[in-house]
Amino acid sequence: AAFVELTILHYSDKEVLIILKDLGQRLRQHGGDVIKKVTPQLEQICKAVCTDCENDPDNKNRKNQFGSILTSEHFMRILDMFKSEKKTFLCKSLLQAYFAGKFNSST
């Protein structure tokens, strides 16, 4: 999770998407037992995306485009690895972070 956070902060969305794609592929290869073990780390990755959005919603200070990461098929596959209730909570958190960042930056 820390490596993804680092990549989000210092690299472009292309590199972030490459890491998310690789992570998703490797987790799917290993199946449900491994996914259950790494669920806290996957949650940290989602929180890193939320934090990134809150801190810089208009992408003024970095290379990433929040929307391209959030709407990518790779990030969606990672979200799909969560159980229904947790996935709903994470999606709500992402939306709240997005709107909180947008409204806080305009005041």
N, C-alpha and C positions, 0 to 999 in steps of 0.2 A: 504494500500500500504506500509506503514511503517513497518508493521509486516512482510510482505513478504521480504522487503529489509533486515531486521534484520535476518531473517531465511536464506537468501542467503549468508549473510556474516559470520554467526556463526554456521550454522548447515550443515549437509550433504545433498546431492541431494535427498536422500530418504525423508527427512522431507519437503524439498521444494516441491517435487512432491505431497506429501500428502496434503499440503496446497492448491496447485494449483488444485488438483483433487476436493477437497471439495468446493473450491470457484466456480469452473466451474459447479458442480452439483447444488449448491444453486442458482446460477444465472439462470441456465436453468429452474429450478423449478418456479422461479418468472416471467420469461418472459421478453419481450422487453422493457416494461416501466422501470423496475428496471435497466436493462442493460444500457438504455439511461442515467439514473441518475448517474450511477457509471462509466461511460466511462472515465472520467478524472483519476479516481483511477486505472482503468485497464491499462490506458496508463502509469501511474507511475510505475506499476508493470513491464511492458515491458521495460521501461527505466531503471529500476533497474537491469534487466537482461543484458541490453546493457552495463551499467556502470560496472557491475561485469566482463563482458568479456573484456572490455577495460583495466581495472585495473590489471587483472591477467589472461591473455589469456591462459597460459599454466598450470593453476591451481597449481602453485607451493606453494602458501601461504595459501591454504584452502582446505576444504574437498570436495567441489562441483566439478562436472564435467560439464562444460558449455554445452557441446554437449548433455549430457543426459537430461538437462533441456530444452534446445532449441528444441530438436527433440521429446520431450515427447508428447503423445497424449493430456495430460492435458493442456500444454502450447499452443498447436495448437488450442484446443477448445476455449481458451481465445482469441487468435488472431482471430478466426472465428467470434467472437462476434462483431467485428468492421465492419463498412461499408467498401465497396471495396476500396475507395481512402485512407482511414485512415489505413487500413490493409496493403496496398501496401507500404505506407510511413513507417510504423513500421517495416515491413520486410526488407526494404532497410536499415533502421537505424540499425537493428540487424546485417545485413551483413557487413555494414560499420564499426560498432564497432568491430566485430570479426576480420576483416582484418586489421583495424587500430591497434588494440592491438597486433596482431601477428607481424606486420611489425615494430612497435615501440619497441617491446621487443627484437627483433633480432639485433637492431642497437646499 
